[in-house]
């Protein structure tokens, strides 16, 4: 087997929901051993979000492959002692518990650094570990709201959240990349470091363009549904057969080609209402009517063929069924079967095909599946395991 970048790295993750599990799963993809600490019996509450994947939860199977599940009731001193033993040989402690919960258990970076100077501690929270919002609970929708995402998403009449967990995903990505950078830094300094990831700051970074668009009190981008707020034409347009085509123009050369080849109305490129992007944006209703009129006699495939001929970027508006069967993903061999408590399920390989190694694509664990094996690694006897189970510590 080709060596992976994080082979030999051990991550202990006190995680639930999406943000931390997404970060740790990506570390596992690169070869890290990820020990997921779950509550005895029920486990990560995301296991119960739905039953869409052969009885398993959609969020959970997405973010938890290639991990080991260890059940510990960390309110029990004996269970906490198990965790402390595991940290002796760990490289990373990742957590997204309720604000302050890890610190109250003695799991802050400050408490751990003296004993484990090479340990990297990554805390994910809604708002960060200081400031007036420090102790506020935070869920994905709430952070989408606080970060202004809802204010620019949707239609003029209806602000809308993203259909996916954008704030959680953003925080998970920055936790993942921050841990990778901390591991690189440790190679130079020999010491671990503390990473404080705020969901608000993570999604706030992704809001950079609309923030600068509204710089110094300027009007923010309007909510424009599936269209672009400042570039036109850019968005969804109906064809005559009831289908929809997404298209986007980026410059004046493309505008001229769009008029000539797609609309077959070369003179329109010189129309004073539309001869610059700012003008097209200002007169988008009139231009949209002309585009719809030109597309009305055409099928979706015919519109796409004209767009391709003009080298105008375009796409079909896929639903989830379309993504599952996308010919490009199939052609590039991006699907692989992984195990789960419900049997094999398909999973997308991580983005970024690497010629030097193969991503780890192991099973999604059952609650507590690896508890006994992990506890034996810490030197605990069968009798001690039985006592921990009797005390409901595991």
C-alpha positions as a LaTeX table, in Angstrom:
\begin{tabular}{lrrr}
\hline
Residue & $x$ (\AA) & $y$ (\AA) & $z$ (\AA) \\
\hline
Unk1 & 0.00 & 0.00 & 0.00 \\
Unk2 & 1.27 & 3.48 & $-0.87$ \\
Unk3 & 1.94 & 5.59 & 2.24 \\
Unk4 & $-0.61$ & 8.31 & 2.94 \\
Unk5 & 0.25 & 11.83 & 4.19 \\
Unk6 & $-1.20$ & 11.32 & 7.68 \\
Unk7 & $-0.32$ & 7.68 & 8.30 \\
Unk8 & 0.76 & 7.39 & 11.95 \\
Unk9 & $-1.19$ & 10.47 & 13.08 \\
Unk10 & $-3.81$ & 9.88 & 15.78 \\
Unk11 & $-6.78$ & 12.21 & 16.20 \\
Unk12 & $-9.11$ & 12.06 & 19.20 \\
Unk13 & $-12.37$ & 13.79 & 18.32 \\
Unk14 & $-15.13$ & 14.79 & 20.74 \\
Unk15 & $-17.52$ & 15.53 & 17.94 \\
Unk16 & $-21.13$ & 15.70 & 16.89 \\
Unk17 & $-23.29$ & 17.09 & 14.09 \\
Unk18 & $-21.30$ & 18.22 & 11.03 \\
Unk19 & $-18.43$ & 20.68 & 11.56 \\
Unk20 & $-15.95$ & 18.58 & 13.57 \\
Unk21 & $-16.94$ & 15.25 & 11.97 \\
Unk22 & $-16.38$ & 16.74 & 8.50 \\
Unk23 & $-12.94$ & 17.99 & 9.55 \\
Unk24 & $-11.89$ & 14.68 & 11.12 \\
Unk25 & $-13.22$ & 12.60 & 8.24 \\
Unk26 & $-10.97$ & 14.49 & 5.87 \\
Unk27 & $-8.01$ & 13.79 & 8.16 \\
Unk28 & $-9.00$ & 10.11 & 8.05 \\
Unk29 & $-9.15$ & 10.30 & 4.24 \\
Unk30 & $-5.44$ & 11.16 & 4.35 \\
Unk31 & $-4.62$ & 8.20 & 6.58 \\
Unk32 & $-5.02$ & 9.54 & 10.11 \\
Unk33 & $-6.40$ & 7.27 & 12.78 \\
Unk34 & $-9.52$ & 9.05 & 14.01 \\
Unk35 & $-11.02$ & 7.87 & 17.30 \\
Unk36 & $-14.53$ & 9.30 & 17.49 \\
Unk37 & $-15.75$ & 9.63 & 21.09 \\
Unk38 & $-19.51$ & 9.12 & 21.35 \\
Unk39 & $-22.08$ & 8.93 & 24.11 \\
Unk40 & $-22.79$ & 5.37 & 25.27 \\
Unk41 & $-25.89$ & 3.89 & 23.73 \\
Unk42 & $-27.05$ & 6.66 & 21.41 \\
Unk43 & $-23.77$ & 8.03 & 20.07 \\
Unk44 & $-23.46$ & 11.20 & 18.03 \\
Unk45 & $-26.96$ & 12.71 & 17.82 \\
Unk46 & $-26.46$ & 13.13 & 14.06 \\
Unk47 & $-26.95$ & 9.36 & 13.81 \\
Unk48 & $-30.65$ & 10.05 & 14.40 \\
Unk49 & $-31.14$ & 12.98 & 12.00 \\
Unk50 & $-32.90$ & 10.73 & 9.47 \\
Unk51 & $-32.92$ & 7.17 & 8.11 \\
Unk52 & $-32.38$ & 7.88 & 4.43 \\
Unk53 & $-29.38$ & 5.59 & 3.80 \\
Unk54 & $-30.61$ & 2.04 & 4.36 \\
Unk55 & $-31.76$ & 3.14 & 7.81 \\
Unk56 & $-28.68$ & 5.23 & 8.56 \\
Unk57 & $-28.58$ & 9.04 & 8.68 \\
Unk58 & $-27.48$ & 10.98 & 5.59 \\
Unk59 & $-25.33$ & 13.51 & 7.47 \\
Unk60 & $-23.69$ & 10.76 & 9.48 \\
Unk61 & $-22.63$ & 8.42 & 6.69 \\
Unk62 & $-21.24$ & 11.40 & 4.76 \\
Unk63 & $-18.96$ & 12.65 & 7.56 \\
Unk64 & $-17.93$ & 9.55 & 9.50 \\
Unk65 & $-16.34$ & 6.92 & 7.31 \\
Unk66 & $-12.89$ & 5.54 & 8.16 \\
Unk67 & $-13.24$ & 6.26 & 11.89 \\
Unk68 & $-13.22$ & 4.17 & 15.07 \\
Unk69 & $-16.12$ & 4.65 & 17.47 \\
Unk70 & $-15.34$ & 4.72 & 21.19 \\
Unk71 & $-18.16$ & 5.25 & 23.67 \\
Unk72 & $-17.32$ & 7.22 & 26.81 \\
Unk73 & $-19.55$ & 9.04 & 29.27 \\
Unk74 & $-17.14$ & 11.85 & 30.00 \\
Unk75 & $-19.11$ & 12.88 & 33.08 \\
Unk76 & $-17.84$ & 9.64 & 34.64 \\
Unk77 & $-14.33$ & 10.06 & 36.12 \\
Unk78 & $-13.28$ & 6.58 & 34.96 \\
Unk79 & $-14.30$ & 7.36 & 31.40 \\
Unk80 & $-12.49$ & 10.69 & 31.52 \\
Unk81 & $-9.40$ & 8.81 & 32.73 \\
Unk82 & $-9.59$ & 6.63 & 29.61 \\
Unk83 & $-9.61$ & 9.76 & 27.45 \\
Unk84 & $-6.63$ & 11.20 & 29.31 \\
Unk85 & $-4.72$ & 7.97 & 28.69 \\
Unk86 & $-5.50$ & 8.15 & 24.97 \\
Unk87 & $-4.23$ & 11.73 & 24.78 \\
Unk88 & $-0.76$ & 10.60 & 25.90 \\
Unk89 & $-0.16$ & 9.15 & 22.43 \\
Unk90 & $-2.44$ & 11.40 & 20.39 \\
Unk91 & $-1.37$ & 14.09 & 17.94 \\
Unk92 & $-4.63$ & 16.04 & 17.74 \\
Unk93 & $-7.60$ & 16.67 & 20.02 \\
Unk94 & $-10.56$ & 18.05 & 18.06 \\
Unk95 & $-13.82$ & 19.07 & 19.70 \\
Unk96 & $-17.06$ & 20.91 & 18.99 \\
Unk97 & $-18.87$ & 20.36 & 22.28 \\
Unk98 & $-21.08$ & 23.06 & 23.83 \\
Unk99 & $-19.22$ & 26.29 & 24.66 \\
Unk100 & $-16.89$ & 25.76 & 27.63 \\
Unk101 & $-17.67$ & 22.05 & 28.06 \\
Unk102 & $-14.22$ & 20.77 & 27.08 \\
Unk103 & $-12.45$ & 23.30 & 29.29 \\
Unk104 & $-14.58$ & 22.29 & 32.29 \\
Unk105 & $-13.36$ & 18.72 & 31.83 \\
Unk106 & $-9.73$ & 19.82 & 31.88 \\
Unk107 & $-9.39$ & 19.56 & 28.09 \\
Unk108 & $-8.38$ & 23.12 & 27.27 \\
Unk109 & $-5.11$ & 23.68 & 25.43 \\
Unk110 & $-3.70$ & 25.42 & 28.48 \\
Unk111 & $-4.51$ & 22.46 & 30.74 \\
Unk112 & $-3.12$ & 19.88 & 28.31 \\
Unk113 & $-0.08$ & 21.62 & 26.85 \\
Unk114 & 2.18 & 21.20 & 29.86 \\
Unk115 & 1.55 & 17.44 & 29.98 \\
Unk116 & 1.45 & 16.92 & 26.21 \\
Unk117 & 3.54 & 19.64 & 24.56 \\
Unk118 & 3.24 & 18.09 & 21.07 \\
Unk119 & $-0.56$ & 17.83 & 21.21 \\
Unk120 & $-2.53$ & 20.03 & 18.81 \\
Unk121 & $-5.88$ & 21.14 & 20.21 \\
Unk122 & $-8.56$ & 22.37 & 17.83 \\
Unk123 & $-11.78$ & 23.85 & 19.23 \\
Unk124 & $-14.73$ & 24.56 & 16.95 \\
Unk125 & $-17.49$ & 26.82 & 18.26 \\
Unk126 & $-20.07$ & 29.20 & 16.95 \\
Unk127 & $-18.34$ & 32.43 & 17.85 \\
Unk128 & $-14.87$ & 31.66 & 19.23 \\
Unk129 & $-13.44$ & 31.36 & 22.72 \\
Unk130 & $-13.75$ & 35.01 & 23.73 \\
Unk131 & $-15.89$ & 38.06 & 23.07 \\
Unk132 & $-19.49$ & 38.82 & 24.05 \\
Unk133 & $-20.93$ & 35.95 & 21.94 \\
Unk134 & $-18.57$ & 33.33 & 23.38 \\
Unk135 & $-21.22$ & 31.38 & 25.30 \\
Unk136 & $-24.04$ & 31.59 & 22.74 \\
Unk137 & $-25.22$ & 28.33 & 21.23 \\
Unk138 & $-24.84$ & 28.21 & 17.49 \\
Unk139 & $-26.43$ & 26.09 & 14.80 \\
Unk140 & $-25.85$ & 26.26 & 11.07 \\
Unk141 & $-28.96$ & 28.30 & 10.24 \\
Unk142 & $-28.22$ & 30.78 & 13.03 \\
Unk143 & $-24.69$ & 31.39 & 11.74 \\
Unk144 & $-25.92$ & 31.71 & 8.16 \\
Unk145 & $-28.14$ & 34.46 & 9.54 \\
Unk146 & $-25.49$ & 36.16 & 11.70 \\
Unk147 & $-22.95$ & 36.12 & 8.86 \\
Unk148 & $-25.33$ & 37.87 & 6.47 \\
Unk149 & $-25.63$ & 34.87 & 4.17 \\
Unk150 & $-29.44$ & 34.87 & 4.31 \\
Unk151 & $-29.56$ & 38.57 & 3.46 \\
Unk152 & $-28.07$ & 37.96 & $-0.01$ \\
Unk153 & $-29.56$ & 34.52 & $-0.74$ \\
Unk154 & $-33.04$ & 33.84 & $-2.08$ \\
Unk155 & $-35.45$ & 36.07 & $-3.96$ \\
Unk156 & $-36.24$ & 39.75 & $-3.40$ \\
Unk157 & $-39.30$ & 38.65 & $-1.42$ \\
Unk158 & $-37.84$ & 35.71 & 0.51 \\
Unk159 & $-34.44$ & 35.44 & 2.21 \\
Unk160 & $-33.32$ & 31.80 & 2.03 \\
Unk161 & $-30.80$ & 29.56 & 3.75 \\
Unk162 & $-28.48$ & 27.40 & 1.73 \\
Unk163 & $-29.79$ & 23.90 & 1.13 \\
Unk164 & $-26.64$ & 22.49 & 2.69 \\
Unk165 & $-24.95$ & 23.19 & 6.04 \\
Unk166 & $-22.74$ & 26.01 & 4.78 \\
Unk167 & $-21.57$ & 27.35 & 8.15 \\
Unk168 & $-20.75$ & 23.87 & 9.44 \\
Unk169 & $-18.92$ & 22.97 & 6.25 \\
Unk170 & $-16.95$ & 26.22 & 6.29 \\
Unk171 & $-15.90$ & 25.66 & 9.91 \\
Unk172 & $-15.01$ & 22.04 & 9.19 \\
Unk173 & $-12.85$ & 23.03 & 6.24 \\
Unk174 & $-10.93$ & 25.65 & 8.23 \\
Unk175 & $-10.46$ & 23.20 & 11.12 \\
Unk176 & $-9.12$ & 20.62 & 8.67 \\
Unk177 & $-6.68$ & 22.97 & 6.96 \\
Unk178 & $-5.64$ & 24.55 & 10.26 \\
Unk179 & $-4.82$ & 21.14 & 11.72 \\
Unk180 & $-2.74$ & 20.30 & 8.65 \\
Unk181 & $-0.83$ & 23.56 & 9.02 \\
Unk182 & $-0.34$ & 22.91 & 12.76 \\
Unk183 & 1.14 & 19.49 & 11.98 \\
Unk184 & 3.56 & 21.12 & 9.53 \\
Unk185 & 4.47 & 23.76 & 12.11 \\
Unk186 & 5.10 & 21.09 & 14.73 \\
Unk187 & 7.70 & 19.55 & 12.44 \\
Unk188 & 9.61 & 22.82 & 12.69 \\
Unk189 & 9.05 & 23.71 & 16.35 \\
Unk190 & 8.44 & 20.35 & 18.01 \\
Unk191 & 5.41 & 21.80 & 19.80 \\
Unk192 & 1.68 & 21.58 & 19.37 \\
Unk193 & $-0.55$ & 24.62 & 19.12 \\
Unk194 & $-4.09$ & 25.76 & 19.81 \\
Unk195 & $-6.58$ & 26.32 & 16.99 \\
Unk196 & $-9.75$ & 28.29 & 17.71 \\
Unk197 & $-12.21$ & 27.97 & 14.80 \\
Unk198 & $-15.33$ & 30.14 & 14.84 \\
Unk199 & $-18.24$ & 29.24 & 12.57 \\
Unk200 & $-19.05$ & 32.94 & 12.24 \\
Unk201 & $-15.52$ & 33.76 & 11.13 \\
Unk202 & $-15.37$ & 30.80 & 8.76 \\
Unk203 & $-18.57$ & 31.74 & 6.94 \\
Unk204 & $-17.66$ & 35.40 & 7.26 \\
Unk205 & $-14.55$ & 34.70 & 5.18 \\
Unk206 & $-16.73$ & 33.16 & 2.49 \\
Unk207 & $-18.81$ & 36.35 & 2.54 \\
Unk208 & $-15.83$ & 38.42 & 1.39 \\
Unk209 & $-17.19$ & 39.47 & $-2.01$ \\
Unk210 & $-20.62$ & 40.67 & $-0.79$ \\
Unk211 & $-18.99$ & 42.46 & 2.15 \\
Unk212 & $-16.66$ & 44.41 & $-0.13$ \\
Unk213 & $-19.49$ & 44.99 & $-2.61$ \\
Unk214 & $-21.23$ & 46.79 & 0.27 \\
Unk215 & $-18.01$ & 48.57 & 1.34 \\
Unk216 & $-18.26$ & 51.84 & 3.23 \\
Unk217 & $-22.04$ & 51.80 & 3.49 \\
Unk218 & $-22.78$ & 50.97 & $-0.14$ \\
Unk219 & $-25.91$ & 48.99 & $-1.01$ \\
Unk220 & $-25.44$ & 45.21 & $-0.59$ \\
Unk221 & $-25.96$ & 42.73 & $-3.43$ \\
Unk222 & $-29.68$ & 42.20 & $-4.04$ \\
Unk223 & $-31.24$ & 38.77 & $-3.65$ \\
Unk224 & $-31.64$ & 37.46 & $-7.19$ \\
Unk225 & $-32.60$ & 33.81 & $-6.85$ \\
Unk226 & $-30.45$ & 31.70 & $-9.17$ \\
Unk227 & $-29.12$ & 34.77 & $-11.02$ \\
Unk228 & $-25.93$ & 36.67 & $-10.28$ \\
Unk229 & $-26.36$ & 39.90 & $-8.34$ \\
Unk230 & $-23.99$ & 41.96 & $-10.50$ \\
Unk231 & $-23.31$ & 40.06 & $-13.76$ \\
Unk232 & $-25.93$ & 39.59 & $-16.49$ \\
Unk233 & $-26.98$ & 37.38 & $-18.19$ \\
Unk234 & $-25.90$ & 34.87 & $-15.55$ \\
Unk235 & $-28.40$ & 32.36 & $-14.21$ \\
Unk236 & $-31.27$ & 30.09 & $-15.22$ \\
Unk237 & $-33.28$ & 30.53 & $-18.41$ \\
Unk238 & $-36.17$ & 28.36 & $-19.68$ \\
Unk239 & $-36.07$ & 26.54 & $-22.98$ \\
Unk240 & $-39.13$ & 25.83 & $-25.10$ \\
Unk241 & $-39.46$ & 22.21 & $-23.94$ \\
Unk242 & $-39.81$ & 23.16 & $-20.27$ \\
Unk243 & $-36.19$ & 22.53 & $-19.35$ \\
Unk244 & $-33.88$ & 25.11 & $-17.80$ \\
Unk245 & $-30.34$ & 26.01 & $-18.79$ \\
Unk246 & $-27.84$ & 27.77 & $-16.53$ \\
Unk247 & $-25.47$ & 30.07 & $-18.36$ \\
Unk248 & $-22.98$ & 32.75 & $-17.49$ \\
Unk249 & $-21.22$ & 35.52 & $-19.41$ \\
Unk250 & $-17.99$ & 37.03 & $-18.12$ \\
Unk251 & $-16.89$ & 39.64 & $-20.66$ \\
Unk252 & $-17.79$ & 41.63 & $-23.78$ \\
Unk253 & $-16.28$ & 39.09 & $-26.17$ \\
Unk254 & $-18.66$ & 36.47 & $-24.78$ \\
Unk255 & $-21.57$ & 38.92 & $-25.00$ \\
Unk256 & $-20.98$ & 39.41 & $-28.71$ \\
Unk257 & $-20.70$ & 35.65 & $-29.29$ \\
Unk258 & $-23.87$ & 35.11 & $-27.26$ \\
Unk259 & $-25.82$ & 37.55 & $-29.42$ \\
Unk260 & $-24.41$ & 36.23 & $-32.70$ \\
Unk261 & $-24.39$ & 32.44 & $-32.17$ \\
Unk262 & $-26.90$ & 31.78 & $-29.39$ \\
Unk263 & $-29.56$ & 34.45 & $-29.89$ \\
Unk264 & $-28.73$ & 34.74 & $-33.61$ \\
Unk265 & $-29.19$ & 38.48 & $-33.33$ \\
Unk266 & $-25.74$ & 40.03 & $-33.79$ \\
Unk267 & $-27.13$ & 43.57 & $-33.80$ \\
Unk268 & $-28.28$ & 43.21 & $-30.21$ \\
Unk269 & $-24.66$ & 43.36 & $-29.06$ \\
Unk270 & $-24.58$ & 47.06 & $-30.05$ \\
Unk271 & $-27.89$ & 47.95 & $-28.39$ \\
Unk272 & $-27.15$ & 50.92 & $-26.12$ \\
Unk273 & $-29.10$ & 49.27 & $-23.28$ \\
Unk274 & $-26.86$ & 46.21 & $-23.29$ \\
Unk275 & $-23.38$ & 47.15 & $-24.58$ \\
Unk276 & $-21.69$ & 46.90 & $-21.17$ \\
Unk277 & $-22.26$ & 44.58 & $-18.21$ \\
Unk278 & $-23.40$ & 47.40 & $-15.94$ \\
Unk279 & $-26.04$ & 48.37 & $-18.52$ \\
Unk280 & $-27.16$ & 44.76 & $-18.99$ \\
Unk281 & $-27.48$ & 44.43 & $-15.24$ \\
Unk282 & $-29.54$ & 47.64 & $-15.05$ \\
Unk283 & $-31.86$ & 46.48 & $-17.86$ \\
Unk284 & $-31.94$ & 42.80 & $-16.94$ \\
Unk285 & $-35.74$ & 42.48 & $-17.15$ \\
Unk286 & $-35.80$ & 43.65 & $-20.77$ \\
Unk287 & $-32.84$ & 41.47 & $-21.71$ \\
Unk288 & $-34.30$ & 38.43 & $-19.97$ \\
Unk289 & $-37.50$ & 38.81 & $-22.01$ \\
Unk290 & $-35.47$ & 38.86 & $-25.24$ \\
Unk291 & $-33.50$ & 35.76 & $-24.22$ \\
Unk292 & $-36.63$ & 33.83 & $-23.27$ \\
Unk293 & $-38.21$ & 34.80 & $-26.59$ \\
Unk294 & $-35.15$ & 33.50 & $-28.48$ \\
Unk295 & $-35.09$ & 30.24 & $-26.50$ \\
Unk296 & $-38.84$ & 29.56 & $-26.81$ \\
Unk297 & $-38.65$ & 27.65 & $-30.16$ \\
Unk298 & $-35.66$ & 25.58 & $-28.93$ \\
Unk299 & $-35.29$ & 22.45 & $-26.85$ \\
Unk300 & $-32.93$ & 22.39 & $-23.88$ \\
Unk301 & $-30.44$ & 20.35 & $-25.91$ \\
Unk302 & $-30.56$ & 22.85 & $-28.77$ \\
Unk303 & $-29.90$ & 25.78 & $-26.43$ \\
Unk304 & $-26.97$ & 23.90 & $-24.91$ \\
Unk305 & $-25.58$ & 23.12 & $-28.38$ \\
Unk306 & $-25.67$ & 26.82 & $-29.33$ \\
Unk307 & $-24.02$ & 27.80 & $-26.04$ \\
Unk308 & $-21.29$ & 25.23 & $-26.57$ \\
Unk309 & $-20.75$ & 26.44 & $-30.13$ \\
Unk310 & $-20.32$ & 29.99 & $-28.82$ \\
Unk311 & $-18.04$ & 28.75 & $-26.03$ \\
Unk312 & $-20.42$ & 30.17 & $-23.42$ \\
Unk313 & $-20.26$ & 28.44 & $-20.04$ \\
Unk314 & $-23.45$ & 26.51 & $-19.33$ \\
Unk315 & $-24.85$ & 23.69 & $-17.23$ \\
Unk316 & $-28.00$ & 21.70 & $-16.59$ \\
Unk317 & $-29.88$ & 22.40 & $-13.38$ \\
Unk318 & $-29.38$ & 18.94 & $-11.87$ \\
Unk319 & $-31.31$ & 17.53 & $-8.96$ \\
Unk320 & $-29.88$ & 14.95 & $-6.57$ \\
Unk321 & $-30.77$ & 12.09 & $-8.90$ \\
Unk322 & $-28.81$ & 13.87 & $-11.62$ \\
Unk323 & $-25.79$ & 14.22 & $-9.38$ \\
Unk324 & $-25.89$ & 10.53 & $-8.39$ \\
Unk325 & $-25.80$ & 9.59 & $-12.09$ \\
Unk326 & $-23.60$ & 12.43 & $-13.37$ \\
Unk327 & $-21.66$ & 11.09 & $-16.37$ \\
Unk328 & $-18.52$ & 13.08 & $-15.53$ \\
Unk329 & $-18.25$ & 11.62 & $-12.04$ \\
Unk330 & $-18.75$ & 8.14 & $-13.49$ \\
Unk331 & $-16.22$ & 8.67 & $-16.27$ \\
Unk332 & $-13.57$ & 9.78 & $-13.77$ \\
Unk333 & $-14.22$ & 6.83 & $-11.46$ \\
Unk334 & $-15.16$ & 9.03 & $-8.51$ \\
Unk335 & $-17.46$ & 6.53 & $-6.76$ \\
Unk336 & $-16.26$ & 3.86 & $-4.37$ \\
Unk337 & $-18.15$ & 1.49 & $-2.09$ \\
Unk338 & $-17.62$ & 1.82 & 1.66 \\
Unk339 & $-18.97$ & $-0.25$ & 4.50 \\
Unk340 & $-21.55$ & 0.95 & 7.01 \\
Unk341 & $-23.75$ & $-0.55$ & 9.75 \\
Unk342 & $-26.33$ & $-1.09$ & 7.00 \\
Unk343 & $-23.93$ & $-2.68$ & 4.50 \\
Unk344 & $-22.03$ & $-1.23$ & 1.57 \\
Unk345 & $-22.97$ & 2.22 & 0.32 \\
Unk346 & $-21.49$ & 4.35 & $-2.49$ \\
Unk347 & $-19.28$ & 7.29 & $-1.54$ \\
Unk348 & $-17.54$ & 9.99 & $-3.52$ \\
Unk349 & $-13.77$ & 9.94 & $-3.35$ \\
Unk350 & $-12.35$ & 13.13 & $-1.82$ \\
Unk351 & $-11.67$ & 15.99 & $-4.26$ \\
Unk352 & $-8.10$ & 16.31 & $-5.39$ \\
Unk353 & $-6.93$ & 13.12 & $-7.08$ \\
Unk354 & $-3.33$ & 12.53 & $-6.00$ \\
Unk355 & $-0.88$ & 10.41 & $-7.98$ \\
Unk356 & 1.22 & 9.56 & $-4.89$ \\
Unk357 & $-1.37$ & 7.79 & $-2.72$ \\
Unk358 & $-4.89$ & 6.43 & $-2.50$ \\
Unk359 & $-7.40$ & 7.99 & $-0.11$ \\
Unk360 & $-8.56$ & 5.90 & 2.81 \\
Unk361 & $-12.16$ & 4.81 & 2.25 \\
Unk362 & $-13.07$ & 2.56 & 5.17 \\
Unk363 & $-16.38$ & 1.83 & 6.84 \\
Unk364 & $-18.74$ & 4.07 & 8.78 \\
Unk365 & $-18.64$ & 2.64 & 12.34 \\
Unk366 & $-21.42$ & 1.38 & 14.57 \\
Unk367 & $-21.83$ & 3.15 & 17.92 \\
Unk368 & $-19.03$ & 1.91 & 20.17 \\
Unk369 & $-17.81$ & $-0.61$ & 17.60 \\
Unk370 & $-14.15$ & $-0.17$ & 18.61 \\
Unk371 & $-14.55$ & 0.53 & 22.32 \\
Unk372 & $-13.18$ & $-2.78$ & 23.63 \\
Unk373 & $-10.22$ & $-2.84$ & 21.23 \\
Unk374 & $-9.23$ & 0.74 & 22.07 \\
Unk375 & $-9.52$ & 0.14 & 25.81 \\
Unk376 & $-7.34$ & $-2.94$ & 25.54 \\
Unk377 & $-4.70$ & $-0.73$ & 23.89 \\
Unk378 & $-4.67$ & 1.40 & 27.04 \\
Unk379 & $-3.82$ & $-1.70$ & 29.10 \\
Unk380 & $-7.22$ & $-2.22$ & 30.67 \\
Unk381 & $-8.11$ & $-5.80$ & 31.50 \\
Unk382 & $-11.34$ & $-7.62$ & 30.64 \\
Unk383 & $-12.37$ & $-7.19$ & 34.26 \\
Unk384 & $-11.81$ & $-3.44$ & 34.06 \\
Unk385 & $-13.79$ & $-3.27$ & 30.83 \\
Unk386 & $-16.63$ & $-5.10$ & 32.51 \\
Unk387 & $-16.53$ & $-2.70$ & 35.45 \\
Unk388 & $-16.63$ & 0.33 & 33.14 \\
Unk389 & $-19.58$ & $-1.16$ & 31.30 \\
Unk390 & $-21.34$ & $-1.92$ & 34.57 \\
Unk391 & $-20.85$ & 1.70 & 35.64 \\
Unk392 & $-22.17$ & 2.85 & 32.21 \\
Unk393 & $-18.94$ & 4.75 & 31.69 \\
Unk394 & $-18.59$ & 3.20 & 28.21 \\
\hline
\end{tabular}
